[in-house]
């Protein structure tokens, strides 16, 4: 028997299974609007030129900065009425939490967490986020203070931002971390702090992160390069990828970033699809000085060389648009072809292995076995069980 829409029982069965899969992970209330979405994390300064490139069906924007809530009101006035917009005041970039002061509450709103959340919603935010301060490794008292305050909230329109040292997911702290986060009982946006790529600091980080989202309901990953894609293929209900390096990596407050060029402006960083990693265009140009650099088939590049995007000012907008186009291709694959998490997990494992192998392919092409080294997280994603 064939239904009126010309789909058979098998197709309908897969569709129903996909719907159940999404609903299993969807938080209740307004936060459920973020389910199975990949948001673009960007500061208010760099956001407006790329707002139109964000896909409204599966995307949205994680708006960062102390004036994020104010800017969201401006974006609504500019006509972005239906776009998912979530403010993050990023208080954790400036200060470390204490048990007595776990949140960085705006002075104009007194000391009420409820008032801070209500203010964000009143300005047009899709959902609100807690103005959390950074939690240092092993500071369970501050983490519990945040968890208890959020657990006491009687609302389903806000997300608890857990901005914590990456050491919280190592074998020393992971059990305690899971126990504390389970106290929250609300959706959680996890942002891991550390120098360079936090997930490269110890080999069990990617696997422990998957365990965390399997045991803590309604968790989404913020930043950390392509970690959000890994989450959307496993147990995360949503994710966000940073438009810039600042939004892809969280340096602990009072620490100076140890990565970046030693002098001069920061060159554009591009997401190389075949390698599943962000690379400075100046690095690509140097590596391929005596060989043909890679081209890109995304909707922005349309076969052009990535090494054309070298100028830190003139080319940064096109480089960012390229990055959105590349992760848009990944999301289209997930939504169009792989709605089931089990299917996504197997596909992502293979995709990561192909990317690892492509590093070796390029090294052979260049005659330099050390030209490109796969990121540690990518190697682990390729090895972990799907």
CORDA-V667898 format. One line per field, one symbol per residue. ss: DSSP state (H for helix, E for strand, - for the rest). burial: + if it has 16 or more other ideal C-beta (glycine too) atoms within 10 Angstrom, else -. Layout:
ss->???
burial->???
This chain:
ss->--------HHHHHHHHHHHHHHHHH---HHHHHH---EEEEEEHHHHHHHHHH-------EEEE---HHHHHHHHHH-------EEEE--HHH--E------E---HHH---HHHHHHHHHH----EEE--E-EE----HHHHHHHHHHHH------EEEEEEEEHHHH----HHHHHHHHHHH---EEEEEE----HHH----HHHHHHHHHHH---EEEE----HHHHHH------EEEE--HHHH-E------------------EEEE----EEEEHHHHHHH-------E---------EHHH-------HHHHHHHHHHHHHHHHHHHHHH---HHHHHHHHHHHHHHHHHHHHHHHHHH---------HHHHHHHH---
burial->-----------------+--+---+++--+++++++++++++++-++--++-+++--+++++++++-++-+++-++---+--+++++++++++--++----+++++------+--++++++-++++++++++++++--++-++++++-++--+-+-++++++++++++++--++--++-++--+-++++++++++-++++++--+++++++++-+++++++++++++++++++++++++++++++++++++++-------------+++++++-+++++++++++-++-----+-+-+-++---++++++-+--++-+++++++++++-++--++--++-+-+++-+++-++--++-++--++--+----++-+++++++++-+--
